[in-house]
């Protein structure tokens, strides 16, 4: 964890070619049963798994506020909007590349995608090696079976299972027009898009394993790992 290092230690890791992985999440409603930090928790977990698999990965403090305007109207949601997130990421990565050459932004919130991609494009136009990882999986889009299973695998004590209730189960593609104009509240009174009632920790752990493996594979394509030094014939 970058925050645990001193500046000389951080400099040593950077000189050795470290990749700085930063989780990008949100603080927003996830139904009556999941914590507001769910998006950030999952993004942080993916970064931690990557660091466990690659010794050249440093994990920076997460960005816990995102573009969550579609969740306005639910208490606890804290959104900084697209423009602020884009600016934050651009300036943060400009600062980081004074030290490290490679930056990976691991996102777990759909509302962040557009500002993150714009920020990436700005930074890459400045010859900064910044990548954005956008996980893809089949499952409920928000606070449903998938995210509930993931949170059960990570911190089951923070899941209010007795409050888990079905939300709007229509396909996301059908909901998007109304979501974009009126927000989640207009299509789901409890904030859930999907059905969390059958979620299990085992299912969540399997999904986390798959997502982590995909992230590792993607980073190896972007930045191949150095071969181990030969110690002799």
C-alpha positions as CSV (number, residue, x, y, z in Angstrom):
1,X,0.0,0.0,0.0
2,X,1.5,3.3,-1.1
3,X,0.1,5.1,1.9
4,X,2.1,2.8,4.3
5,X,5.5,3.7,2.7
6,X,7.9,6.6,3.5
7,X,8.9,8.8,0.6
8,X,12.3,7.1,0.2
9,X,10.6,3.7,0.1
10,X,8.1,5.0,-2.5
11,X,11.0,6.3,-4.5
12,X,12.8,3.0,-4.4
13,X,9.6,1.2,-5.6
14,X,9.1,3.7,-8.4
15,X,12.7,3.4,-9.6
16,X,12.1,-0.4,-9.8
17,X,9.2,0.2,-12.3
18,X,6.2,0.1,-10.1
19,X,2.6,0.2,-11.4
20,X,0.4,2.5,-9.3
21,X,-3.1,1.0,-9.1
22,X,-5.9,3.3,-7.9
23,X,-9.4,2.1,-7.1
24,X,-12.1,4.4,-8.4
25,X,-15.4,3.9,-6.7
26,X,-18.3,5.9,-5.3
27,X,-20.2,6.7,-2.1
28,X,-23.8,6.0,-3.1
29,X,-26.9,4.1,-2.2
30,X,-26.9,0.3,-2.8
31,X,-30.4,-0.5,-1.7
32,X,-31.4,-1.0,2.0
33,X,-29.0,-3.9,2.5
34,X,-25.6,-2.9,1.2
35,X,-23.2,-0.2,2.5
36,X,-22.7,3.1,0.7
37,X,-19.0,2.1,0.1
38,X,-19.8,-1.0,-2.0
39,X,-18.4,0.3,-5.2
40,X,-15.2,1.5,-3.5
41,X,-14.9,-1.8,-1.6
42,X,-15.0,-3.9,-4.7
43,X,-12.6,-1.7,-6.6
44,X,-10.2,-1.8,-3.7
45,X,-10.4,-5.6,-3.4
46,X,-9.5,-5.9,-7.1
47,X,-6.5,-3.7,-6.7
48,X,-5.4,-5.7,-3.6
49,X,-5.7,-9.0,-5.6
50,X,-3.6,-7.6,-8.4
51,X,-0.9,-6.4,-5.9
52,X,-0.9,-9.9,-4.4
53,X,-0.3,-11.4,-7.8
54,X,2.2,-8.9,-9.1
55,X,5.1,-7.7,-7.0
56,X,5.5,-4.5,-9.1
57,X,2.0,-3.2,-8.2
58,X,1.6,-0.5,-5.6
59,X,-2.0,0.3,-4.4
60,X,-2.8,4.0,-3.9
61,X,-5.5,5.4,-1.7
62,X,-8.9,5.0,-3.4
63,X,-11.0,7.6,-4.9
64,X,-14.2,7.1,-2.9
65,X,-16.3,9.9,-4.5
66,X,-17.6,9.6,-8.1
67,X,-20.1,10.8,-10.5
68,X,-23.3,9.4,-8.9
69,X,-25.9,12.0,-9.9
70,X,-28.3,9.3,-11.0
71,X,-28.6,8.2,-7.3
72,X,-29.6,11.6,-6.1
73,X,-32.6,11.5,-3.8
74,X,-31.3,8.6,-1.7
75,X,-29.8,9.7,1.6
76,X,-26.1,9.1,2.0
77,X,-25.2,9.4,-1.7
78,X,-22.3,11.8,-2.2
79,X,-21.5,12.8,-5.8
80,X,-18.9,15.1,-7.1
81,X,-20.1,15.0,-10.7
82,X,-18.4,14.2,-14.0
83,X,-16.5,17.4,-14.5
84,X,-15.0,17.3,-11.0
85,X,-14.1,13.6,-11.2
86,X,-12.4,14.1,-14.6
87,X,-10.3,17.1,-13.3
88,X,-9.5,15.2,-10.1
89,X,-8.2,12.2,-12.0
90,X,-6.2,14.3,-14.5
91,X,-4.4,16.3,-11.7
92,X,-3.9,13.2,-9.6
93,X,-2.3,11.3,-12.4
94,X,-0.2,14.2,-13.4
95,X,1.2,14.4,-9.9
96,X,1.7,10.6,-9.7
97,X,3.7,10.5,-12.9
98,X,6.3,12.7,-11.3
99,X,7.2,9.5,-9.5
100,X,5.8,6.4,-11.3
101,X,5.6,5.8,-15.0
102,X,2.6,3.5,-15.1
103,X,-0.9,4.1,-13.6
104,X,-3.9,1.8,-13.6
105,X,-7.3,3.1,-12.7
106,X,-9.6,0.3,-11.6
107,X,-13.2,1.4,-11.8
108,X,-16.4,0.0,-10.2
109,X,-19.1,2.5,-11.0
110,X,-20.9,3.0,-14.3
111,X,-21.3,6.7,-13.8
112,X,-17.5,7.1,-13.7
113,X,-16.8,5.6,-17.1
114,X,-17.2,8.7,-19.3
115,X,-15.1,11.1,-17.1
116,X,-12.5,8.4,-16.5
117,X,-12.1,7.8,-20.3
118,X,-11.9,11.5,-21.0
119,X,-9.3,11.9,-18.3
120,X,-7.3,8.9,-19.7
121,X,-7.4,10.4,-23.2
122,X,-6.1,13.8,-21.9
123,X,-3.3,12.1,-19.9
124,X,-2.2,9.8,-22.8
125,X,-2.1,12.8,-25.1
126,X,0.5,14.1,-22.7
127,X,2.5,10.9,-23.1
128,X,1.5,9.5,-19.7
129,X,1.0,5.8,-19.5
130,X,-2.4,5.7,-17.9
131,X,-4.9,2.8,-18.3
132,X,-8.5,2.4,-17.2
133,X,-9.9,-1.0,-16.3
134,X,-13.7,-1.4,-16.7
135,X,-14.8,-4.8,-15.4
136,X,-17.5,-6.6,-17.3
137,X,-19.7,-9.4,-16.0
138,X,-23.1,-10.9,-16.5
139,X,-25.4,-10.1,-13.6
140,X,-27.7,-7.5,-12.0
141,X,-26.6,-4.0,-12.7
142,X,-26.9,-2.4,-9.2
143,X,-27.2,-3.7,-5.7
144,X,-28.6,-7.0,-6.9
145,X,-27.3,-10.6,-6.8
146,X,-23.8,-9.9,-8.1
147,X,-22.8,-6.9,-5.9
148,X,-24.5,-8.5,-2.9
149,X,-22.5,-11.7,-3.4
150,X,-19.3,-9.8,-3.8
151,X,-19.9,-7.8,-0.6
152,X,-20.8,-11.1,1.2
153,X,-17.5,-12.5,0.1
154,X,-15.6,-9.4,1.3
155,X,-17.3,-8.2,4.5
156,X,-20.4,-10.3,5.3
157,X,-20.9,-8.5,8.6
158,X,-21.7,-5.3,6.7
159,X,-24.5,-6.8,4.6
160,X,-28.0,-6.4,6.1
161,X,-29.3,-9.6,4.6
162,X,-32.7,-9.4,6.3
163,X,-33.3,-6.2,4.4
164,X,-32.4,-7.5,1.0
165,X,-35.4,-7.0,-1.3
166,X,-36.0,-7.4,-5.0
167,X,-35.9,-4.2,-7.0
168,X,-36.5,-3.4,-10.7
169,X,-35.5,-6.6,-12.7
170,X,-36.1,-5.2,-16.2
171,X,-32.9,-5.3,-18.4
172,X,-30.7,-2.3,-18.0
173,X,-31.0,-1.4,-21.7
174,X,-34.7,-0.9,-21.2
175,X,-34.2,1.3,-18.1
176,X,-31.4,3.5,-19.4
177,X,-33.5,6.2,-21.1
178,X,-35.5,6.9,-17.9
179,X,-32.4,6.4,-15.7
180,X,-30.6,9.1,-17.7
181,X,-33.4,11.6,-17.5
182,X,-34.9,10.9,-14.0
183,X,-32.4,8.8,-12.1
184,X,-32.6,5.5,-10.3
185,X,-35.3,6.7,-7.9
186,X,-37.7,6.9,-10.9
187,X,-37.3,3.2,-11.7
188,X,-36.7,1.6,-8.3
189,X,-38.1,2.9,-5.0
190,X,-35.6,0.9,-3.0
191,X,-32.6,1.7,-5.2
192,X,-32.1,-2.0,-6.3
193,X,-31.8,-3.0,-10.0
194,X,-32.0,-6.8,-9.8
195,X,-32.7,-9.4,-7.1
196,X,-30.3,-9.8,-4.2
197,X,-32.3,-12.3,-2.3
198,X,-30.5,-15.4,-3.6
199,X,-26.9,-14.0,-3.3
200,X,-24.3,-16.1,-1.6
201,X,-20.7,-15.5,-0.4
202,X,-19.5,-18.5,-2.5
203,X,-21.0,-17.1,-5.6
204,X,-19.4,-13.7,-4.9
205,X,-16.0,-15.2,-4.2
206,X,-16.2,-17.0,-7.5
207,X,-17.0,-13.8,-9.3
208,X,-14.2,-11.9,-7.5
209,X,-11.8,-14.7,-8.5
210,X,-12.9,-14.3,-12.2
211,X,-12.7,-10.6,-12.1
212,X,-9.3,-10.6,-10.5
213,X,-7.9,-13.1,-13.1
214,X,-9.2,-11.0,-15.9
215,X,-7.6,-7.8,-14.4
216,X,-4.3,-9.7,-14.0
217,X,-4.5,-10.9,-17.6
218,X,-5.2,-7.4,-18.9
219,X,-2.3,-5.8,-17.0
220,X,0.0,-8.5,-18.4
221,X,-1.0,-7.5,-21.9
222,X,-0.4,-3.8,-21.1
223,X,2.7,-4.3,-19.1
224,X,4.4,-7.7,-19.3
225,X,6.0,-8.9,-16.1
226,X,9.8,-9.0,-16.1
227,X,11.3,-12.5,-16.4
228,X,12.9,-13.8,-13.2
229,X,16.6,-13.5,-13.1
230,X,18.6,-16.6,-14.0
231,X,20.6,-17.9,-11.1
232,X,22.8,-20.3,-13.1
233,X,22.7,-23.3,-15.4
